[in-house]
Amino acid sequence: MSSFSGFVLTRHQQDQPSGIELRYWVKTTQGTSLVTIPAQESVFFVHDESIEVINDCLIGLVGWRLEKVKLTDLEQRGVHGLYCLSLKIQREVIERLTLTSIPMMEEDIRPVDRFLMERFIFGGVEVIHNSASTFLPPSSSVPRLKPYDFPVQLKVLSVDLETTMQADCIHSIGLYGADLSLVLMRGKGEDTDTLRFYPDERTLLQAFVRQVARYDPDIFIGWNVVGFDFRVLSERAGKLKVPLRLGRDEQSLRVVQSELGKWYVRLEGRLVIDGIDTLKGATYHFESYSLEYVSQKLFKRGKLIHQANDRGAEIQRLYREDKPALARYNLEDCKLVQDIFDETRLMEYLIERTRLTGLSLDKVGGSAAAFDFQYLPRLHRRGYVAPEYASGARGMDVPGGYVMDSQPGLYQHVLVLDFKSLYPSIIRTFKIDPAGLAEGFKSQVNGDDLIPGFNGAIFSKGSAILPTIIEELWAARDQAKKNNNQSLSQAIKIIMNSFYGVLGSNVCRFFDQRLAGSITLRGHQILQQTRDEIERVFGYRVIYGDTDSVFVLLGEGCSDADVKGKALAEYLNNWWSEQVQQRFNTENYLELEYETHFSRFLMPRMRHSEKGSKKRYAGLQQRPDGESLLVFKGLENVRSDWTPLARDIQQRLYEAVFRDQPYQCFLKQLVVDLREGCLDDQLVYRRRLRQPLDAYVRMKPPHVQAALKAEKYWLQRDLKSPYQPGHHVSYVMTVSGPEPVEQVRSPIDYEHYVEKQLMPVVDAILCFKEESLGALIDTQRDLFS
């Protein structure tokens, strides 16, 4: 017997005469090994009561069988396993049963995933062979797989293409890795250490395949690398009939598009990971996710061609006139992507996410799949199968997070108290769980074991699975914080916070409004009772609350805000522990933290109303080191659809007001400078297109009007328009309406910016000082008032 350990890179399944073959490419300390599990069956579940209809429905189809299993659904109904010898047969079975409206459970779980999840293999794996040799051909032995904590090191290659404007020919391919820095260029020139020339596109692609085989990466990374670079590689290789054998099985690259328009790469033994999708998945937020914008924000450096509007034309010029310069540009793009991955530790984040959830490294999103991977094996061991998709109770009241009516004003000394991971802690404390709900409704369950939820839910304390999963994740996150492992801590936070979404989404298998309502309505109750207790015991006003936070007004003359904040948190935590123990006879995991002290705080009014706004505020936050920081939430300063002028003036004005500094003179001068054209570079709106331009028929917002005008500009230059769905439009407001920055022909409408950009920002705070921008700048009105 021999064994080796590693990390599952990719997983694949295919039909063979003996059954379904599962294939796992495993990264080891010696390289990469293919582990093959032959002769498997797929399985999903059907109700006992459906057996007769199923037998009739599948007459004439061979390669499937029904077997009674010792499991039930969550409503205590018996089930059979429906086993299929091939993926093809399974697809036919599912299609027939769907047409007959037969309920099916877990029919979407792929055999290659089920094999891992039922063994609790979340990335790291130990492969045990019965023979003496470790690396044998797949047919030599059937290995056993066990979970293993493997410290994987992955080899990464950053890839970037430069092409013609229409992407119908590749100019160059940039490659950058730990010990590789190379550009492959089509055309004539002198080879160097970092640049090699090839006579045509065919030989260029062949050279790329050789370089990949030589470097042997585990991961390809890039920027829109699937939707552009690998898609173009696949299209050009297909056109030229060049086999792009980029996988470790030496099969040709396949790039496919889903019905929703998303592009996917099919490779064995290697993964392609997009930087944009990964940044978003790791909850990084940027105004724009262009490579130029992100790299400038992170490093204060960017692409070697800076003019975004003319970048395509400049690339074509460099290809014609200065290929070495194009190579430098191409390689720098590769380096920028690698640097972003390094700076944000994206690869570490993906590895840790896989260790926790079992998701493939290249999986985008996947909160429901992550939930399944962790939950289903434990559910099966409790004697249950998962329910039919979105078959849970509905038609009930399930509001979102509780948001209190705010009390608008300009305040001194406001504390923010925040419940740590409120929804996960509610799940832990009140045992909210699909299996616990099923057990809670069993008549034989002891009443002392029950916790009432909302919308008629009752949960069994002893049967809950999800609270245990959260407890394990919580402990892992605490340890990650102690070890200063931000990647792991962030991955765990995202996973825990996704659980509510899985239970509350009507496209997820565990959707049930008794579950979702028992989380959000409990959150409402907790926030309301916390507010009431603060006001009852301490006499402080709670001026606002949002989902998991309360804003407590201490008022003027406060010199010990931190002491009071910590005392509030300590009292409330003890009070909640007593409440939970007395009312539910269970342990409390709700934890309120003293988070922030604002020495000055603005809760603005809703526009054109005396009511306080929600999810919008600003404050001067006091830091532990004695410094102060201006914080904005939901206001123009942090919203990309407002101009730089509005955001800048808000920053300056609020800083002045909060620090009791004069502001009238600079506001007046600002308006003068605006009207004289001194601030034109700050007047650009930047908004995203949500759909194709021709889809805007009834309503054409200003950015769409500007984009339509810009279309002529691009057509005149025989260039492809950049205004596709998801792209931003930059424009200014002129006396003739919105015009794109590429083609501003009319005078700028400065009064538009005074009324629509400056006044809303300025008056939102000055109204509490009984002032307004209009009063400051309208000298005629002042004279006659």
N, C-alpha and C positions, 0 to 999 in steps of 0.2 A: 504494500500500500504506500502511496506517495501523495503529496499534496503541495499546492502552492496557493499563495494569497494574492489578491489584487483588487482592482476597482473596475466595476462594470462601466465600460465606455459607451457601447452601443448594444442594442438588442434587436433581434430580427426573428421572424417566423416565416416558414414556407411549407407547403405541402410536399410530402414524399410518399412513395407507395406504402411505407410502413406506418404512416401517420403524420402528425404535425412535427416538424423539426424546429427546435428552438436553438438560436445561435446567439452567443454572447461573446463580444470582444472584450477581453479583460486586460487592463493595464497592470503589469507586474513590475517588479524591480529589475527583471531581465529584459523587458520589452513588452510585447503585446501578444496574447495568446487567444486563439479561438476555442471556445468551449461549446460543444454541441450536445444537446439533449434530444435524442431521437424518439420516434414512435409515441408521441403524446396525443392526448385527446383534448378538445376544448370542452368546456362545461358551462352551462347556465341553468337557471332554475325556473320551474313552472309549478303551478298549484296542482295538488292531487286531483282536484275536481275537474281539471282541464284535460286529464290523460286521455279519456275516450275521444274527445274532439281532436286532440293532437294526433292520435293514431290514425284517425280518418283523414286528417289534413295531410299527413306525410306518406300516405299510401304511394308506393312506387318509388320512393326515395330510399336508397340504401346508405349505410355508413353512419347511422345514428342509433342511439339506444336510450331508453329511459330506465332510471334506477331510483328506487325509493331511498331517501337519505334521512338521517336523524336530525333534521333541521326544520324550522318553521319560519313563516314570515313574521313580521312584527305584530300581526293581528292574530297570531297563534294558529294559523292555517298550515297544514302539512304541505310539503313540497317534494317534488322529484328533481333529480339532476337529469338534464338532457345533454348527453355526451355525443360529440361528433368526431369522426376520424380525420376530417380535413377542414381547413378553413373554407374551402369552396362549398362543402356540404353545409357547414354552419351558416354561411350566408344565405343559402337556399332555404334552410329551415327557418331562419329568422324572417325572411321575406314572406314565406307562406303563413307563418303564425301571425305576422303583422297584418296581413290581408284578412285574416280570420278574426282579428281583434283578440287574440289570446294574450293575456298578461305574461310578460317575461321579466325575470329579475337577473341582473348582472350580465345580461347578454352582450354588453359592450366591453366587458373586461377582456383584454387580449390575453391569450394563453401565455405569451412571453412575459407579460407583466404579472399575471396571476402566479406563475411559477415562482417568481421572486418574492412577491408580497406575502404569500402563504408561508414562506420560509424566513420572513422578516429580514430580507436582504435589501439594505438601503444604500447601495453603492459598493461598500466594502464586502468582499466575498472570499471564502476559502473553498478551493476546489479540490476534492479528494478523489483520487483514482484508485481503483482496486489493483491495477497493474503496477509494475515497478517503475515505469517511465512516467515522467510528469507531462511532457509535451508530446502526446500521441495524436495520430490522426483521429478525427471524430468517430470513426467506425470502430476503433480499437477497444474502447471502453465507455461505459456510461458513468460519468462522474456524479458524485454527490456534492451539493452546494450548501454551504452554511454561512451565516452572517459573520463578518470579520471586520475589525476596526483597522483599516489599511490607510497609512499616511501617503496618499497618492501625490506624485509629482508629474504634471502634464507638460508636454512639449507643445508650444503654441507657435503658430505661424500667422502673421498679419499679411493679408492679401488685398491689393487694390488694383483696379483696372483704369487705364485711360483709353478712351475710345473716340471715334468720330462723334459729331453732334447727334446723329441719329442712332448711335450705338450699333451700327451695322458693320463695323470693323474695329478690331482691337489694335491700338497703337502700342501699348506697353502693359506689362504686368509687374507690379512691385511686390517684393517678398521681403519680409523683415521678421527675424526671430532672434533667439538668444545668441546664435553664432552664424547668422546669415543676414546679409544686407545686399540685395541684388535687384536690379531691374532688367527684365527681358524686353527688348525693344524690336519692333518690326522696322526694317529698313537698313540702310548702310551707315557704317560708322566704325570708329575704332573701339575695340573692346577694352574695358578697364576691369579693376577688381570688383566694381559695383555695377557695371553696365555691360551687357552682352547683346549683340545685334544678330538678327535672323532675317533671311531674305524675304520671307512672306509670313502670312498669318498662320498657315498650316505648320510650318517649322517652329513658329513661336509657341503654338499650343503644345506641340510635341516636346519642346524644351521645358515647358511648364510641368508637364507630367513627369519628366525625368527629375526635375528639381524636387518635386514633392516626394517622389520615391526615395531620393537620396537623403533628403532632410528628415523624412518619416515623422511628420507632426501627428499629434493626437487631436489637435484642435486648430481649425482655421478661424480667424477672427477678422472683422472688418466693419465698415460703416455702411449700412444697408447692403451688407455683403451677400445676402441670399436674394433679395429682390432685385438687385442690380448685378453685382460682380459675377456671382455663380450662375445667375440666369443668363447673362450675356455669354459667359463661357460655354454653357450648355447649348445655347442657340447657335453660336458660331461653330462649335465643334460639330454639331449636327449638320449644319450647312456644308461644312468642308469635309464631312465624313471622317473626322479624326476621333478615335475612341479616347475619351478623357477618363482613363483608368486611375482615378484619384482615391478610391477606397482600398482597404487592405486586402480585399478579396479580388482585386484587379478587375472588378466589373466597372462598366462605364458610369459616369456621373448621370444621375437623373434629377431634374428639377421640375417639380409639379406645382400647379396652382390649384388652391381649393376653390369651392363654390363662392366663398366670400372674398376671393381675390388675394388671399395670403399665399406667399411662395414658400415651398419647403424643399429641402435638399435630401436626397436619398443616397447615403453612402454607408458602407460597412466598415467599422473599425475606426472611423474618424467622424468628428462632429464639426459643423459650421455654426458659429455663434455670432449673432449680430450685436454690435455695441449699443445701438439705439434701444432695441427691445430689452436688452439686459439692464441698461441704466434705468429704464422705466420700471422694470420688474423689481429692481433693488430700491425703488422709491426715491431715486434722484430726480429732482425737478429743475428743469431749465426752461427759460423763455422760448428758446429754440433748441432743437436737438441736431442742428447741423454740426458737422465736424468742426467747422471754423468757430462757431459760437461756443461750443462746449470746451474746446481746447483753449480758447481765449479766456474763458471764465476760470479754468483750472490752472493754466500755465502762463497766461499773458503772452502767449504766442499762438500762431495759427498756420494756415496754409501759406505756401510761398507765393501764391497768386491771391492777392487780397480782395480785388474788385469782384464781388459776387456776380454782378450783372454781366460782366464781360469775361468771366472765367472760362466759359466754354470756348469762346472765340480765341482767347489767349492760349488755351491748350492746343488748338489747331495751329496757331501761328508757331508755337514752340516746336510742334512736331515737324512742321515744314522747315523751320529755320534754325532751331537750336535744340536738337534732340537731347544732348547732355543736360540742358536746363530742365527739360520736361522730365528726364529721369530723376533729377534732384527733387522736383515737385512731387512726382509719383512716390518716391521713397519716403519723403517727409510725411505724406499722408499715412503711409503704413506705420511710421514711427509714432505719429500722433495717436493713432488708434491703440497701439501697444502701450503708450504712456498713459492714456486714459484708463485702460484696463488695470495698469499697475497702480496708478494714483488712487483709484476708487476701489481697488481690490475686488474687482468683479469676478475674477476666476475663483478666488477664495470663497466669495459669496455663493457662487453656483455650486461649488463642491460641498460646502456646508449645507446648502439647501437639499442637495441630493442625499446626503447622509441622514438628514432628518425626515425626508418625505418619500424617498425612492424615485422622485421624478428624474427623468433623464436630464443631463446637464443643459441640453439645448431646448428644453421645453419652455415655451413662452406662456406666461400665466399659469394655468393649471391648478388653481386652488382646489377645485372639486376633485381632480385626480389625486392631488396630495392628500386630501382628506380620505379618499377611498383607500389609498395605499396603506395608510396608518390604521384606518378604522375597520375595514372589512375583515382582515384576518382575526382580529379580536372579537368581532361580532359573530363570526362563524364558530369560534370556540365557546361562545355563550349559547350556541344552539340556534342562531338566527341567520337568515339571509337578508340582504338589503332589499328594500321595497322597490316596486316598479317606479320608474322615473316620475318624479313630481306627482306622486299619488297620495301625498299626505293631506291632512285637513286644510281647508282653505275657506275663504269667505269670512274671515275673522278680522278683528281690529289689530293690525300690526304696524304701529307708527314707527318712524325712524327715531333717532336719538332725541332726547328731550331738550328743547331749547326754550329757556325762560324768556318772558317778556322783559326787555332790558329797561333800565331807568336812565334815560339820556342825561348827560351832563359832563362838566369838566371837573374832575375830582382830584383830591390829594389822598395819597396813601391807600391804595387798593391792593389786596392780597389775592392771589390765585391759588386755590387748593384743588388738586387734581387726583382723581382716582387712578391708581396704577393699573393699566390694562383692564379697564372696567368690564368689558364684555367677557373676556376669558375668566376674570375673577368671579363674575356672576355665574358662569357655567360651573366653575369649581365649587362655589359655595352652595348653590341651589340645585346641584346635580342634574343639570339640564343635558339630556342625552336621548337619542332615539331608542336605544335598548332600555334605558331606565324608564322611558315613557311607556314602553310596551309592558315591562314588568310592573310598573305602577298600576296599570289597569287590571292586573291579574287579581282575582278575588281573594286568592289564598295568601297574598302578601300581607305581612304584619303591618298594621296601621302605624306603628312607631317608626317604621322604615320609610314612610312616605313624606314627601315635601310637595305642597301644592304649588303649581305654577300659575300661569294665566291662560285664558281662553279654554278653561276646562282641563288643563294638563295636570297630571299627578306623576311625580317622579319617585322611583325607588332609589334610596341612597346606596344600597349595597350592590346594585346591578349596573350602575353607570360606568360607561367606558370612556367617554369623552373627558370627564374631569381628570381621570388618571393620565390620559395623554397630555393634557394641559399641564398637569403637575410635573410630569417628566420634562416637558419643554421649558417650563418655568425654571426648574432647577438648573437645566442646561444653560439657560440664558443668564441666570445669576452667576454661574461659574464662568461663562464667557466674559461677562463684565469684569469679574475679578481678574481674569487673565488678559484683559484689555483686547479681547478678540472681537473687534467691531463687526467683522463680516458675519461671524456666527450669531452674534447678538441681534443684528439686523435681520438675518434670515429667520430666526426664531420669532421675532416680533411680527414679521409679515405673516408667517404661518399661523400663529395664534389668532391674530386679528382677522384672518380669512375665514375662521370657522363659523362665525355668525353669518357671513355672506353665503356660505354653503347651505346652511340650514334655512336661510330666508329667501333663496333664489328659486323661482319656479321652474328653472331648467336644470336643477340638481336633484339627484336621486333621493336625498334625505330631506327635501323640502317638506315642511309641515309648519303651518302657522301657529300651532300650539307651542312648537319649539322656539321659533323666531319671536313670537309674542312674549314668551316667558323670559326672554333675554331683554328685549327693548322696553317692555312695560315694567319689568323689575328695575331697569335703569331709570325710568321716569320716577318710580317710587323712591328709589335711593336718593336721587338728586333733590326731590321735593322735601323729603324728610330731613336730609342734611341741611338744607336751607332753613327749614323750620326750627331745627335744633340750634343752629347758630344764632338765629334771631331770638329764640326763647331764652337761651342760657347766657349768651354774651351781650345781647343787645345790639349787635352790629347789623347793618343793612346788607343784604345780599342783592347787589344791583344787577347781576346777570348770572346765567348758568347755561352751559352748552354741553350736552351729552355726558361728559365725565368731569366737568370742572365747575367750580363756583367762584364768583368774584365778590370778595368781601370788602366793604368800605370801612376803613378805620377812621378816616376824616383828618381834619387839620390837627397840627400839634403833636403828631405821633413821632416818638423818638425811638421806639423799640419794636418796630414792625416785625423783624425776624423772630424775636422772642414770642410775640403774640401769634405769629403764623405757626411756629412749631407747637405752641401750646394748643392751638385750635386743632391741628392735625392729631396730636396725641389724644386729646379728649375725644374727638370724634371716632377715632379708631377703637378706643376702649368702649365707647358707647355702641358702636355697630357690632362689636363682638358680643356684648351683652344682649343686644336685640336679637341677633341671629341665634344665639344659644337658647334664649328664653322662648322664642317663637317657633324655632324649627329644630331645636335640639341637634345642632350640627356645628361644625367648626367654620369660623368666618375667615374668608380669604380676601375680603374687601380691604383695600389699603389706601388711605387718603394721604397724599404727600403735600407738604407745603412747597409750592413750586416757585412762585415769583412774587416779588414786591415791586409794585409800580408806585414811585413817588408822585408822579402825575399821571392822570389817566383820562382819556376821552372816550365816552360812549356816545357816538353821534346819533342824530335823529335820522329816521327814514326821510328820503327826499320828498318834499312837498307834504310833510306830515309832522305832527308833534310827537308821534310815537318813537320809541327807541328802535334802533336798527338791530339786526341779528347777524352774528358771525362777522361783525365789522367793529374794530376798535383800534386804538393806538395808545401807547403809554411809554413812559420813561422808566425802564426797568433798572433796578438797583442790583449790581453784581456783587458777589462776595468780596471781590478785591477792592471795593469802594468806588469803582467806575460805574458809569451809567450807560445804558444802551437804548436807543430809540427803536421801538418795536411796532410794526404795523401788522394787522390781521384783516384781510379782505378789503382793504382800502386801495385807493388808486395807486399808491406807492408800490404795491406788490402785484398789480394787475397789468398784464401785457397789453390789454386793449386800450390803455390810456397812453398819452404821448409822454416822451421824456420830460417835456416842459411841466406837465401836471405832476409827474412823480417827483421831479426835482423840487418844485415849489412846495409840495406837501412836506417833503423832508425838511427843508429849510424853515418853513413857517412853524411847523409843529415843534421843531427843536427850539425855536425862539420862544414860543408861547410857554412850553413846558419849563424852560429855564428862566422865565421872566425877563427875556431880552427884548429890546425894541424891534419892531417889525414893520411899522407903517411906512417908513421911508423906502425900504427896499421893495415893498410891494408896489408902491407908486412908480419907482424907477423901473421895475420889471415890466409893467404895462407899457411904459414909454419905450423901452428897448424892444418889446414885442412889436409894437405898432411901427417902429422904424426899421424893422427887418433884421435886427441884430440877433434874433434867436431862431432863425429859420431852420437851423439844423436840429432843433428840438421839437419840431412840429409834426414829425412823421408818425402817422398811425401805422400799426402793424397788426394785421388780423389774419386768422387762418381760414382757408377755404374748407368747408365741410363736405362739399360735393362738387362735381364737375360744373364748369361755368354755365354750360347749356341747360343744366338742371334748375338754375335759378330763373323761373319764369314769372311767377306772380309777384314775388318780392325780390328786389335787387338792392341789398344793403350797400353802403358806400364802398366797402372794399371790393365788392363784386363789380360795381360800376367802374372802379379804377382798373381792375384787372381786365375788363372787357376793352377798355381804351388801350391798355398796354398790349393787347393781342396784335394790334396793327403794327406796333413798334417791332415786335419780334418777327412778324411775317415779312416786313420790309427788309429785314436783315437776313432772311432765309434761315432763321434760328428757331429751335423748338421752344415753345412757350413754357416757362417754369411754373405756370399757374395751374397745377394739378391738385386734386383733393389732398388735403393735409399740408399743402405748402402755404406760406405766408404771403400776403400782399402788403407792400409798403406804399403809402399814399399820403398826400396832403389835401386839405380842404382849401379850395380856391373859390373865387367869386363865380366860377363856372361849375362848381361842384367838385367832387373828389377826382384827383388826377394822380396817376402813378408817378413815383419818383423818377422813373426813367424818362418821363415825358411831361414835365410840368410846363404848360404853355400860358396859363392865366395867372394873374396876380393872386397871391395868397389872401384868403379872407381872414384877416387878423381879428375882426370882431367875433367871428365864430369861436376862435380860441379863447378870447376873453370870457365869452358867455358860457361855452360848453366845456372848457377845460380848467380855466382859472377859478371862476366863481364857485362851482360846486365844491372844489377842493378847499378854497379859502373860507367860504362861508360856513362850511361844516364845523369849523372850530370857532370862528369869530362870532358866530351867533350866540355862543355862550358868554361872550364878553360884550354883547349888545353892539357889535360892529358888523360891517360887511365890506366886501371889496368895492361894491358900487358906491358906497358912501365915501370911501377913501379916494376914489379916482374921479368922481363926478363933481367937479368944482362948481358947476352951474347949480346943481341941486343943493349943494352946501350953501351957496350964496342966498338962495331964495327959501331955504327951509326955516 
